[in-house]
Amino acid sequence: MIGVDWGTTRFRAFRIGRDGAVRDRRAGPRGILAVPDGRFAETLREEIGPWLAAGEDQVLLSGMIGSRQGWKEAPYVACPAGAAELAAELVEIPFDWAKVKLVPGLSGTDESGVAEVMRGEETEVIGVLADFPAGGIACLPGTHSKWARVEDGRIVRFTTHMTGETYATLRGHTILGRMMREGPPDGAAFDAGVRRSAEPGGLLHHVFGVRAETLAGRLSDGDAGAYLSGILIGHEVRAALAGTPGTVVHLIGAPDLTALYARAIAACGAFAERHNGEAAARGLALIGAAAAWN
């Protein structure tokens, strides 16, 4: 089987054996936004053509390729859901060279009944379920960070935090960015930002403090970005872990980002376990094994 994690900006493909092991992989910048004129079929064939020629005839796609902006919109599956529920709702895609199916995203509500959606992250969470069979919390940091509660091998609820996008917007499109230069993303400044997130005043007040501290000469322009990052991630972690002190959080994502989150989680009194970058491949393998391909 071929599993593809096809996001907004990145394309990752895995050739997966019957035992679930990854036999080969390829990755590149051909996310859905880089595909001209909706030429998804041609792009897919260009990327995985050698594997198709070698006899692979089952392709499973996850991520934003199944969104409204992608190849075909795959309806959301309501929580709770695991590999079996996702496999039962795969969406078929016409493709001349193989059987192609899309993994649907997940939908739910937060504690106040406000709608939540995810697309792509559910496959990564499925990929690490074996590492915490008793259930727990998984966090996928990024542009829109996801925090998912897992019970009995299924995602039962989740929340989304626009931390990465907020950081990029504040740094690139507000006066804060004019006071920043490149510096280390972690270290004492990041830790100070995480500590600040626990203090009175709220997020918006804390964010303005980045400018004020720099003007006062108490924060260097090279440390301002890390301090802002610590404030935002600190607020996210504290909100997501409210009422669950001492819990273990399973972090899934890029090593540099999960390292920052692990640091913040520890500072907030919880524990982090980081997982490698093959979660999507393992999740695709599990969903593909549960699917009906005929």
Backbone bond lengths (Angstrom), bond angles and torsions (degrees), N, CA, C in turn:
res aa  C-N    CA-C-N  psi(-1)  N-CA   C-N-CA  omega(-1)  CA-C   N-CA-C  phi
1 M - - - 1.461 - - 1.525 109.33 -
2 I 1.329 115.65 150.85 1.457 121.72 173.48 1.524 107.71 -111.18
3 G 1.314 116.26 125.78 1.457 121.77 175.61 1.515 109.59 -108.73
4 V 1.335 116.38 136.34 1.466 120.84 -178.11 1.522 109.66 -128.57
5 D 1.314 115.01 124.67 1.457 122.52 172.21 1.528 106.23 -100.55
6 W 1.336 116.40 100.63 1.464 122.03 -169.93 1.517 108.95 -114.44
7 G 1.324 115.16 100.67 1.450 120.18 -175.83 1.511 113.41 -100.71
8 T 1.319 114.52 -165.41 1.461 121.19 -177.64 1.522 111.54 -66.12
9 T 1.329 116.63 -41.46 1.467 119.96 -175.46 1.521 113.88 -119.86
10 R 1.326 118.50 -13.38 1.460 120.40 -175.23 1.529 111.24 -127.47
11 F 1.331 114.71 151.14 1.469 123.57 175.18 1.519 107.08 -123.58
12 R 1.329 116.49 123.56 1.463 121.06 176.65 1.525 108.46 -129.81
13 A 1.321 117.28 129.09 1.465 121.30 -179.79 1.521 109.70 -125.21
14 F 1.338 115.51 146.01 1.460 122.44 -178.77 1.522 109.22 -132.26
15 R 1.319 116.00 131.43 1.463 120.25 171.13 1.521 106.23 -93.44
16 I 1.342 115.54 115.99 1.462 121.92 -169.08 1.515 109.96 -112.98
17 G 1.327 116.22 129.15 1.458 121.55 178.73 1.515 112.18 -77.76
18 R 1.313 116.20 172.37 1.466 121.07 180.00 1.521 112.15 -62.67
19 D 1.329 116.68 -25.16 1.451 120.67 178.27 1.520 112.93 -84.67
20 G 1.332 117.41 3.33 1.452 121.81 179.45 1.513 114.74 86.95
21 A 1.340 117.38 -3.94 1.460 120.42 -179.06 1.520 110.91 -79.03
22 V 1.320 116.01 145.36 1.465 121.38 177.61 1.516 109.07 -80.20
23 R 1.343 117.11 118.35 1.464 123.19 -179.19 1.523 112.43 -89.21
24 D 1.328 115.20 -30.55 1.459 119.57 -179.14 1.515 107.22 -159.38
25 R 1.315 116.31 161.91 1.463 120.67 -178.74 1.516 109.96 -152.55
26 R 1.309 115.09 156.86 1.454 121.02 173.40 1.524 108.03 -150.67
27 A 1.336 116.32 152.55 1.456 120.72 -177.67 1.518 108.95 -150.10
28 G 1.313 115.49 153.92 1.457 120.04 179.04 1.511 111.34 -170.80
29 P 1.330 116.92 179.17 1.467 121.84 -175.33 1.524 114.87 -85.94
30 R 1.324 117.89 17.95 1.472 119.69 -174.70 1.533 110.87 -89.63
31 G 1.347 114.89 59.19 1.450 119.77 172.45 1.511 111.09 -68.02
32 I 1.330 117.02 176.86 1.466 119.20 -172.90 1.525 111.91 -63.55
33 L 1.329 117.44 -27.69 1.463 119.15 179.86 1.526 112.46 -74.33
34 A 1.325 116.52 -15.52 1.465 120.85 -179.76 1.522 112.53 -97.39
35 V 1.327 117.19 4.09 1.466 120.96 179.75 1.519 108.67 -95.09
36 P 1.316 119.69 114.65 1.469 121.48 -175.45 1.521 112.26 -76.52
37 D 1.310 115.31 139.33 1.474 122.59 170.33 1.524 113.44 55.21
38 G 1.326 117.34 32.44 1.452 120.54 177.31 1.515 114.81 64.76
39 R 1.332 117.61 27.78 1.463 121.41 -176.78 1.545 110.45 -83.61
40 F 1.312 115.86 56.22 1.462 120.28 -176.02 1.524 111.87 -71.05
41 A 1.322 117.19 -39.24 1.463 119.76 179.75 1.524 110.89 -62.21
42 E 1.322 116.70 -46.22 1.461 120.18 -179.99 1.527 111.47 -64.22
43 T 1.347 115.94 -40.35 1.465 120.20 179.21 1.518 111.11 -64.21
44 L 1.322 116.38 -43.74 1.466 119.58 179.49 1.521 110.64 -61.84
45 R 1.318 116.71 -44.48 1.468 119.09 -179.67 1.530 111.23 -63.72
46 E 1.320 117.42 -38.26 1.459 120.36 178.36 1.525 111.05 -63.84
47 E 1.326 116.95 -37.76 1.459 120.98 -175.68 1.529 112.69 -76.63
48 I 1.328 117.45 -39.72 1.468 119.76 -173.52 1.518 112.26 -114.55
49 G 1.322 117.82 13.55 1.465 121.48 -177.33 1.520 114.83 -51.04
50 P 1.336 119.77 -46.23 1.471 119.74 -179.87 1.531 113.02 -60.38
51 W 1.320 117.47 -35.80 1.464 119.95 179.13 1.527 110.87 -71.25
52 L 1.325 116.72 -37.50 1.464 119.81 175.65 1.523 110.24 -63.42
53 A 1.321 116.77 -41.75 1.467 121.13 178.99 1.510 111.59 -64.15
54 A 1.344 116.04 -26.21 1.464 120.66 -179.93 1.526 112.35 -83.78
55 G 1.335 117.33 -1.44 1.456 120.13 174.23 1.513 116.53 114.68
56 E 1.316 118.97 -3.92 1.460 119.90 177.60 1.524 109.56 -68.34
57 D 1.332 117.06 132.33 1.461 119.15 -177.42 1.525 113.15 -133.38
58 Q 1.338 117.01 11.74 1.462 121.32 176.51 1.525 108.49 -127.16
59 V 1.334 116.08 125.05 1.463 121.60 -177.49 1.528 108.32 -128.76
60 L 1.316 115.87 126.43 1.459 121.63 179.54 1.526 108.66 -116.96
61 L 1.330 116.48 124.61 1.455 122.63 -176.76 1.521 110.65 -110.39
62 S 1.334 116.97 138.35 1.458 121.19 172.88 1.515 109.17 -134.04
63 G 1.327 115.80 163.78 1.457 120.43 177.56 1.521 112.29 103.65
64 M 1.323 115.17 -160.91 1.462 120.98 -174.45 1.526 113.78 -69.25
65 I 1.316 117.79 -7.60 1.455 120.97 173.36 1.529 110.27 -60.78
66 G 1.332 116.66 -24.05 1.463 121.34 178.02 1.512 113.98 -95.90
67 S 1.342 116.80 13.72 1.461 120.89 179.53 1.536 110.61 -90.85
68 R 1.310 115.48 178.95 1.457 121.05 178.80 1.520 111.41 -63.48
69 Q 1.339 116.97 -27.25 1.455 121.33 178.85 1.531 112.39 -89.55
70 G 1.317 117.59 -2.23 1.453 121.87 -176.22 1.518 113.61 -96.70
71 W 1.324 115.27 -152.00 1.457 122.06 -175.35 1.527 110.86 -68.66
72 K 1.329 115.23 -50.00 1.454 121.99 178.26 1.517 107.35 -153.74
73 E 1.318 117.08 138.95 1.459 119.59 -178.12 1.525 110.28 -77.78
74 A 1.315 115.30 122.86 1.459 121.29 176.93 1.523 108.32 -97.72
75 P 1.326 118.59 122.86 1.469 120.57 -178.00 1.529 111.48 -59.12
76 Y 1.325 115.89 151.62 1.456 120.69 178.28 1.531 110.60 -75.74
77 V 1.319 115.18 146.66 1.462 122.57 172.69 1.519 107.42 -100.48
78 A 1.319 116.80 134.29 1.459 120.65 -177.78 1.523 111.27 -75.82
79 C 1.316 116.27 141.32 1.458 121.36 172.38 1.532 109.28 -68.70
80 P 1.337 117.08 150.76 1.465 128.53 2.20 1.531 111.60 -79.75
81 A 1.318 115.86 146.39 1.463 120.23 -179.04 1.520 110.04 -154.66
82 G 1.341 114.17 145.32 1.447 121.92 175.47 1.515 109.44 -131.28
83 A 1.323 116.64 -158.24 1.461 120.72 -176.64 1.520 112.23 -59.85
84 A 1.325 117.95 -41.41 1.465 120.72 -177.48 1.525 111.65 -65.18
85 E 1.339 116.81 -43.94 1.460 120.36 -179.23 1.530 111.23 -65.94
86 L 1.326 116.78 -39.31 1.460 120.06 178.07 1.528 111.00 -67.75
87 A 1.337 116.66 -41.46 1.465 120.78 -179.38 1.522 111.28 -63.86
88 A 1.324 116.59 -31.97 1.463 120.22 -178.76 1.525 112.54 -73.07
89 E 1.335 117.30 -15.60 1.464 120.69 -176.19 1.528 112.58 -117.53
90 L 1.326 117.88 22.39 1.455 120.29 178.27 1.531 110.61 -61.75
91 V 1.323 114.81 145.63 1.468 120.92 -178.41 1.526 108.89 -107.16
92 E 1.325 116.91 125.86 1.460 121.18 -179.27 1.529 111.46 -78.16
93 I 1.327 115.22 144.32 1.455 122.70 179.20 1.528 108.17 -123.61
94 P 1.325 119.27 127.68 1.467 119.66 176.06 1.538 110.30 -63.67
95 F 1.330 114.85 130.80 1.468 120.61 -178.75 1.519 106.41 -157.48
96 D 1.307 117.61 126.23 1.460 121.15 -170.47 1.518 114.18 -71.94
97 W 1.346 118.96 -19.28 1.454 119.99 -169.10 1.525 114.03 -109.19
98 A 1.365 117.62 -4.05 1.469 120.08 179.88 1.525 108.72 -170.66
99 K 1.328 115.60 169.79 1.465 120.71 171.75 1.527 107.27 -83.83
100 V 1.324 116.51 123.36 1.454 121.80 -177.01 1.528 109.34 -121.26
101 K 1.337 114.77 131.77 1.457 119.66 177.82 1.527 109.80 -135.09
102 L 1.342 114.25 150.76 1.459 122.61 -179.51 1.520 110.47 -105.29
103 V 1.340 115.99 137.89 1.457 120.91 172.83 1.533 108.09 -82.59
104 P 1.324 118.57 127.84 1.463 119.55 177.85 1.523 110.90 -72.97
105 G 1.326 116.10 158.39 1.451 120.01 173.34 1.521 110.39 -82.05
106 L 1.329 116.32 -174.25 1.460 121.97 179.00 1.525 110.03 -118.09
107 S 1.320 115.20 150.56 1.453 121.23 174.29 1.519 109.24 -128.63
108 G 1.311 115.34 157.29 1.453 120.99 178.51 1.513 109.06 -170.57
109 T 1.321 116.14 -165.57 1.461 122.33 175.41 1.517 108.84 -136.47
110 D 1.341 115.45 154.56 1.450 118.46 175.58 1.528 109.32 -84.49
111 E 1.330 117.11 -173.19 1.464 120.48 -174.90 1.524 112.90 -64.76
112 S 1.346 116.40 -18.58 1.463 120.13 178.75 1.515 112.62 -98.10
113 G 1.323 117.11 2.74 1.449 121.13 179.08 1.512 114.94 86.84
114 V 1.351 118.10 10.11 1.462 122.07 177.91 1.528 109.40 -81.70
115 A 1.327 116.89 139.57 1.461 121.82 -173.88 1.522 112.25 -63.44
116 E 1.319 115.61 145.41 1.467 123.94 174.84 1.519 108.50 -132.79
117 V 1.346 116.98 143.94 1.461 121.18 175.19 1.526 109.70 -139.94
118 M 1.309 115.95 151.76 1.463 121.84 171.54 1.517 108.68 -142.98
119 R 1.318 116.57 151.34 1.453 121.10 178.79 1.523 108.55 -147.91
120 G 1.315 115.75 110.66 1.459 122.07 -178.27 1.503 112.13 109.33
121 E 1.330 116.71 -44.33 1.464 119.76 -178.54 1.531 112.11 -65.82
122 E 1.357 115.90 -30.67 1.473 118.37 -179.46 1.527 111.01 -59.71
123 T 1.319 117.30 -35.81 1.463 120.61 -179.96 1.522 110.48 -67.36
124 E 1.325 117.61 -38.48 1.463 120.56 178.44 1.525 111.29 -67.54
125 V 1.333 117.39 -40.08 1.466 119.92 177.64 1.525 109.89 -62.65
126 I 1.335 116.95 -44.17 1.472 120.57 177.41 1.527 109.70 -56.05
127 G 1.323 116.86 -35.09 1.457 120.79 -176.83 1.509 115.26 -69.21
128 V 1.338 118.52 -18.05 1.470 120.04 -179.29 1.523 112.56 -113.59
129 L 1.323 118.16 6.42 1.458 120.59 -177.16 1.523 112.86 -57.69
130 A 1.334 116.42 -33.04 1.464 119.31 -179.17 1.523 111.81 -63.98
131 D 1.317 117.14 -20.81 1.458 121.00 -178.73 1.523 112.73 -82.07
132 F 1.328 117.78 -13.92 1.475 119.45 173.44 1.527 109.79 -144.31
133 P 1.356 114.91 72.65 1.467 120.57 -175.58 1.524 113.70 -62.59
134 A 1.325 117.23 -23.42 1.462 119.26 -179.83 1.522 112.18 -80.36
135 G 1.322 116.93 -3.88 1.455 120.52 -178.36 1.511 111.63 96.09
136 G 1.322 116.45 176.89 1.450 120.85 -179.50 1.513 111.62 151.29
137 I 1.324 115.56 -154.09 1.460 121.92 -175.97 1.520 109.77 -117.79
138 A 1.324 116.26 132.42 1.464 122.58 173.74 1.522 108.20 -115.46
139 C 1.334 116.00 139.54 1.458 121.66 177.09 1.513 109.20 -124.46
140 L 1.325 116.27 130.91 1.460 122.41 176.70 1.524 107.47 -118.55
141 P 1.332 117.45 91.55 1.461 119.99 -177.32 1.517 112.04 -71.14
142 G 1.325 115.41 152.14 1.457 119.19 179.04 1.509 111.15 165.33
143 T 1.328 115.83 -155.48 1.454 121.17 179.42 1.524 110.81 -55.96
144 H 1.321 115.56 -48.49 1.466 122.81 173.79 1.525 106.82 -122.88
145 S 1.308 117.41 91.64 1.461 121.42 -175.00 1.528 111.09 -66.44
146 K 1.331 114.99 140.44 1.457 121.00 178.97 1.529 109.77 -114.73
147 W 1.328 115.73 138.60 1.458 122.99 172.96 1.528 106.73 -122.16
148 A 1.326 116.59 116.14 1.465 121.28 -174.33 1.519 110.77 -117.15
149 R 1.318 116.18 134.58 1.461 122.52 173.52 1.520 108.24 -94.74
150 V 1.331 116.25 126.92 1.458 122.54 -177.62 1.521 109.73 -113.93
151 E 1.329 116.15 132.32 1.465 122.28 175.54 1.523 108.73 -140.36
152 D 1.330 116.32 134.09 1.473 121.89 177.00 1.527 112.39 52.33
153 G 1.335 116.82 40.09 1.453 121.19 175.96 1.517 115.15 75.15
154 R 1.330 117.58 14.84 1.460 120.83 179.89 1.524 110.08 -133.68
155 I 1.320 115.65 149.73 1.459 121.41 173.63 1.525 107.19 -80.40
156 V 1.328 116.23 118.55 1.463 119.05 -174.91 1.532 112.21 -98.71
157 R 1.332 117.40 -27.36 1.464 121.22 175.63 1.520 108.71 -165.58
158 F 1.320 116.10 164.55 1.456 119.91 -179.46 1.523 109.88 -160.23
159 T 1.328 115.38 161.57 1.462 121.89 175.66 1.522 109.07 -131.74
160 T 1.323 115.40 154.73 1.460 122.57 -179.30 1.525 109.59 -119.30
161 H 1.327 115.76 139.36 1.458 121.90 179.92 1.525 108.03 -129.61
162 M 1.340 117.62 124.31 1.474 121.80 -175.71 1.529 111.25 -83.38
163 T 1.292 116.70 47.06 1.457 121.41 -172.67 1.522 112.43 -68.47
164 G 1.324 117.56 -50.65 1.459 120.36 -177.49 1.512 112.53 -63.48
165 E 1.322 116.68 -42.59 1.461 119.77 -179.83 1.531 110.91 -68.77
166 T 1.333 116.22 -37.19 1.458 119.63 177.42 1.523 111.07 -63.59
167 Y 1.326 116.36 -43.04 1.467 119.91 177.87 1.529 110.60 -60.04
168 A 1.325 116.50 -47.02 1.463 120.32 -179.11 1.526 111.12 -62.67
169 T 1.324 117.23 -39.22 1.464 121.01 -179.87 1.524 111.19 -67.95
170 L 1.328 116.57 -45.94 1.459 120.02 -179.98 1.519 111.29 -63.40
171 R 1.316 115.89 -39.68 1.457 118.96 -178.07 1.530 112.07 -76.26
172 G 1.305 117.42 -34.29 1.460 119.93 -174.03 1.506 115.77 -96.76
173 H 1.347 117.66 -16.78 1.469 118.52 -171.08 1.528 113.39 -136.18
174 T 1.323 118.05 15.28 1.466 119.97 175.75 1.523 109.46 -130.83
175 I 1.315 114.98 174.88 1.458 120.00 -178.78 1.527 112.44 -64.84
176 L 1.341 116.39 -20.80 1.466 119.07 178.72 1.525 111.20 -60.15
177 G 1.322 116.21 -40.46 1.455 119.98 -177.15 1.513 113.30 -62.95
178 R 1.329 116.82 -27.57 1.461 119.95 -179.24 1.528 112.09 -71.78
179 M 1.320 115.83 -13.72 1.456 119.88 -177.95 1.523 111.89 -105.09
180 M 1.322 116.76 9.53 1.459 120.70 -175.16 1.520 111.29 -116.86
181 R 1.294 116.27 144.76 1.456 122.20 167.26 1.520 107.41 -129.36
182 E 1.313 116.39 166.06 1.461 120.21 -176.11 1.516 111.16 -62.01
183 G 1.303 115.04 138.35 1.456 121.70 177.97 1.507 109.91 -156.10
184 P 1.324 118.50 178.83 1.467 120.33 -179.74 1.528 110.83 -63.68
185 P 1.344 117.75 137.57 1.466 119.95 -177.15 1.518 113.56 -75.92
186 D 1.334 116.82 -16.67 1.459 119.70 -177.83 1.529 109.07 -119.96
187 G 1.309 117.22 -158.63 1.452 120.58 178.45 1.521 112.26 94.23
188 A 1.330 115.19 -162.35 1.463 121.03 -172.12 1.521 112.30 -62.64
189 A 1.332 117.93 -36.26 1.463 120.22 -178.60 1.531 111.08 -66.45
190 F 1.311 116.54 -42.07 1.467 119.64 177.42 1.529 109.98 -62.49
191 D 1.318 116.89 -45.89 1.470 120.75 179.77 1.527 111.08 -60.86
192 A 1.333 116.65 -38.34 1.463 120.12 178.29 1.524 110.91 -64.17
193 G 1.333 117.23 -38.08 1.453 120.80 177.21 1.514 112.00 -65.08
194 V 1.327 116.77 -40.73 1.468 119.95 177.15 1.523 110.26 -62.78
195 R 1.332 117.58 -43.23 1.473 119.94 177.80 1.525 110.73 -62.66
196 R 1.324 116.46 -40.01 1.465 120.28 179.90 1.521 111.29 -60.05
197 S 1.322 117.69 -33.91 1.468 120.97 -177.77 1.525 112.78 -63.75
198 A 1.334 117.63 -16.43 1.465 121.00 179.19 1.524 112.47 -90.92
199 E 1.327 117.54 -6.50 1.460 121.72 -174.40 1.523 111.58 -90.95
200 P 1.340 117.40 163.01 1.472 120.58 -179.81 1.521 111.62 -64.42
201 G 1.314 115.48 158.94 1.455 121.39 174.72 1.508 114.46 122.54
202 G 1.325 117.59 -31.73 1.463 120.68 178.57 1.508 113.32 88.34
203 L 1.318 115.59 166.70 1.463 122.12 -172.52 1.529 112.50 -61.21
204 L 1.313 118.61 -47.51 1.457 120.23 -174.63 1.531 111.63 -64.40
205 H 1.315 116.40 -38.33 1.462 120.20 175.94 1.521 110.56 -66.14
206 H 1.301 116.63 -42.46 1.463 120.58 -179.90 1.533 111.17 -62.89
207 V 1.333 116.31 -39.92 1.466 119.82 -179.92 1.530 110.97 -63.17
208 F 1.322 117.41 -43.58 1.465 118.38 178.47 1.524 111.30 -63.30
209 G 1.315 115.98 -28.46 1.454 119.54 178.79 1.520 113.84 -60.49
210 V 1.324 117.69 -21.60 1.468 120.42 175.14 1.519 109.44 -60.90
211 R 1.317 117.03 -45.43 1.461 121.21 178.26 1.524 110.92 -66.63
212 A 1.328 116.58 -46.77 1.459 119.96 -175.73 1.525 111.82 -63.85
213 E 1.322 116.50 -41.76 1.467 119.92 179.78 1.530 111.07 -65.53
214 T 1.307 116.72 -35.28 1.468 119.91 177.94 1.521 110.71 -68.59
215 L 1.345 117.04 -44.72 1.460 120.60 178.70 1.530 111.51 -62.82
216 A 1.337 115.80 -32.61 1.464 120.01 -179.56 1.527 112.67 -79.04
217 G 1.311 116.50 -4.77 1.450 120.08 179.13 1.514 114.42 79.10
218 R 1.323 116.77 12.37 1.471 120.28 -179.86 1.524 112.59 -96.58
219 L 1.336 116.56 -5.35 1.461 122.09 178.90 1.525 107.38 -139.35
220 S 1.317 117.43 124.87 1.462 120.23 -179.45 1.521 110.34 -76.86
221 D 1.348 115.57 154.62 1.460 118.48 179.06 1.520 111.52 -65.63
222 G 1.332 118.48 -22.63 1.457 120.95 176.85 1.514 113.63 -77.86
223 D 1.346 116.63 -18.70 1.466 121.34 179.36 1.527 112.45 -102.25
224 A 1.327 117.31 -9.22 1.460 120.31 -174.10 1.531 112.36 -62.36
225 G 1.335 117.42 -38.43 1.459 120.16 179.88 1.509 112.14 -64.34
226 A 1.334 117.04 -43.08 1.461 120.76 178.73 1.523 111.04 -65.96
227 Y 1.327 116.67 -37.83 1.469 120.88 178.46 1.530 110.30 -63.91
228 L 1.341 116.80 -44.96 1.462 120.64 176.99 1.522 110.75 -61.70
229 S 1.323 116.76 -43.52 1.466 120.80 178.30 1.526 110.81 -59.34
230 G 1.324 117.06 -43.19 1.459 120.58 179.20 1.516 112.20 -62.93
231 I 1.349 116.79 -39.54 1.464 120.28 178.09 1.526 110.48 -61.78
232 L 1.332 116.49 -49.42 1.467 120.48 -176.15 1.524 111.94 -66.61
233 I 1.333 116.51 -47.84 1.467 119.31 179.62 1.522 110.54 -65.89
234 G 1.333 116.75 -37.65 1.458 119.76 177.78 1.513 112.16 -60.51
235 H 1.330 117.10 -45.39 1.465 120.10 177.70 1.523 110.99 -62.27
236 E 1.336 116.93 -41.66 1.464 120.18 179.05 1.521 111.26 -61.01
237 V 1.335 116.16 -49.97 1.467 120.49 -176.56 1.528 110.68 -62.86
238 R 1.320 116.77 -43.89 1.469 119.01 -179.12 1.526 111.81 -64.01
239 A 1.329 116.78 -38.93 1.462 119.40 177.69 1.522 111.41 -66.97
240 A 1.329 115.98 -42.56 1.470 119.73 -176.76 1.524 112.35 -70.03
241 L 1.331 117.43 -30.20 1.466 121.34 -176.55 1.520 113.10 -99.81
242 A 1.311 117.67 6.85 1.464 120.27 -178.46 1.527 110.76 -55.60
243 G 1.309 115.69 126.79 1.465 120.74 178.59 1.505 115.27 82.97
244 T 1.346 118.36 2.54 1.470 120.98 -179.78 1.530 110.19 -129.83
245 P 1.318 118.53 59.07 1.473 120.12 -178.83 1.523 111.37 -65.29
246 G 1.332 115.04 145.86 1.456 120.28 175.70 1.505 115.74 75.73
247 T 1.328 118.06 8.07 1.461 120.28 -178.39 1.520 111.64 -76.61
248 V 1.327 116.18 163.28 1.460 122.38 175.19 1.521 108.52 -98.81
249 V 1.325 116.84 129.89 1.460 122.51 178.70 1.521 108.43 -110.99
250 H 1.324 116.38 125.99 1.454 121.94 178.72 1.530 108.21 -91.52
251 L 1.332 116.02 111.87 1.460 122.36 -175.87 1.521 110.81 -93.74
252 I 1.325 116.03 129.24 1.460 122.01 -178.46 1.523 108.10 -125.00
253 G 1.328 117.15 122.50 1.449 118.68 178.20 1.510 112.94 155.24
254 A 1.325 115.65 -164.98 1.462 122.23 -178.37 1.525 110.27 -65.11
255 P 1.327 118.19 140.07 1.463 121.00 -174.99 1.523 114.35 -56.85
256 D 1.341 117.81 -41.22 1.463 118.86 -177.28 1.519 111.61 -65.86
257 L 1.334 117.08 -36.62 1.457 120.43 -178.86 1.526 111.57 -77.83
258 T 1.324 117.58 -41.79 1.462 118.73 178.35 1.526 111.04 -65.60
259 A 1.320 117.80 -27.83 1.469 120.42 176.26 1.520 110.56 -64.62
260 L 1.333 117.57 -42.46 1.459 120.86 177.08 1.527 110.79 -63.26
261 Y 1.308 116.35 -44.49 1.467 119.69 -179.41 1.523 111.54 -66.06
262 A 1.313 117.26 -38.37 1.462 120.07 177.08 1.522 110.48 -60.68
263 R 1.295 116.17 -38.95 1.461 121.67 178.93 1.535 110.32 -64.32
264 A 1.330 116.19 -45.36 1.458 120.23 179.90 1.529 111.28 -68.13
265 I 1.308 117.34 -40.50 1.466 121.14 179.66 1.521 110.47 -61.44
266 A 1.322 116.90 -43.26 1.463 120.42 177.93 1.530 111.01 -62.41
267 A 1.331 116.67 -41.04 1.461 120.79 179.68 1.526 111.69 -65.68
268 C 1.329 116.44 -24.81 1.466 121.32 -179.72 1.525 112.39 -93.00
269 G 1.322 117.26 8.88 1.460 120.97 173.10 1.509 116.30 89.03
270 A 1.319 117.78 13.78 1.464 120.97 177.52 1.531 109.51 -116.64
271 F 1.314 116.44 -173.43 1.460 121.35 -175.47 1.532 108.86 -128.39
272 A 1.315 116.12 143.14 1.466 120.77 -177.35 1.518 111.05 -118.45
273 E 1.321 115.09 139.67 1.464 121.92 172.31 1.524 106.91 -123.34
274 R 1.314 116.51 118.85 1.464 121.18 -175.81 1.531 110.62 -93.65
275 H 1.344 115.22 139.87 1.457 121.29 -179.86 1.520 109.75 -113.00
276 N 1.328 116.05 152.73 1.465 119.70 -176.30 1.534 111.06 -75.03
277 G 1.314 115.93 179.26 1.448 121.20 -172.96 1.518 116.35 -80.92
278 E 1.341 118.59 10.96 1.466 120.36 -178.13 1.527 113.08 -97.70
279 A 1.333 117.45 11.72 1.459 119.87 -177.02 1.527 111.49 -59.46
280 A 1.331 118.04 -41.69 1.470 120.44 -179.43 1.521 111.06 -62.61
281 A 1.331 116.94 -42.34 1.467 120.05 179.92 1.520 111.15 -63.52
282 R 1.328 117.03 -42.93 1.464 119.78 179.23 1.522 111.13 -65.71
283 G 1.334 116.87 -39.77 1.454 119.40 178.30 1.517 112.29 -65.06
284 L 1.323 117.00 -41.86 1.466 120.69 177.14 1.526 110.81 -62.11
285 A 1.325 116.42 -39.99 1.467 119.98 179.11 1.524 110.96 -62.92
286 L 1.338 117.74 -42.61 1.459 121.17 -178.57 1.527 111.60 -68.98
287 I 1.322 117.10 -42.44 1.464 119.61 178.55 1.524 110.30 -67.72
288 G 1.333 116.46 -40.99 1.459 119.88 178.41 1.519 112.73 -62.94
289 A 1.334 117.12 -36.58 1.470 120.84 179.22 1.514 111.29 -67.74
290 A 1.345 116.69 -28.63 1.467 120.61 -179.24 1.523 112.82 -88.46
291 A 1.335 117.39 -5.39 1.461 121.00 -174.68 1.514 112.53 -84.98
292 A 1.324 115.02 155.26 1.462 121.90 172.65 1.525 106.86 -98.05
293 W 1.343 116.40 112.57 1.462 120.31 -172.99 1.535 112.96 -92.96
294 N 1.300 118.16 -12.92 1.472 119.82 -178.06 1.530 111.69 -88.66
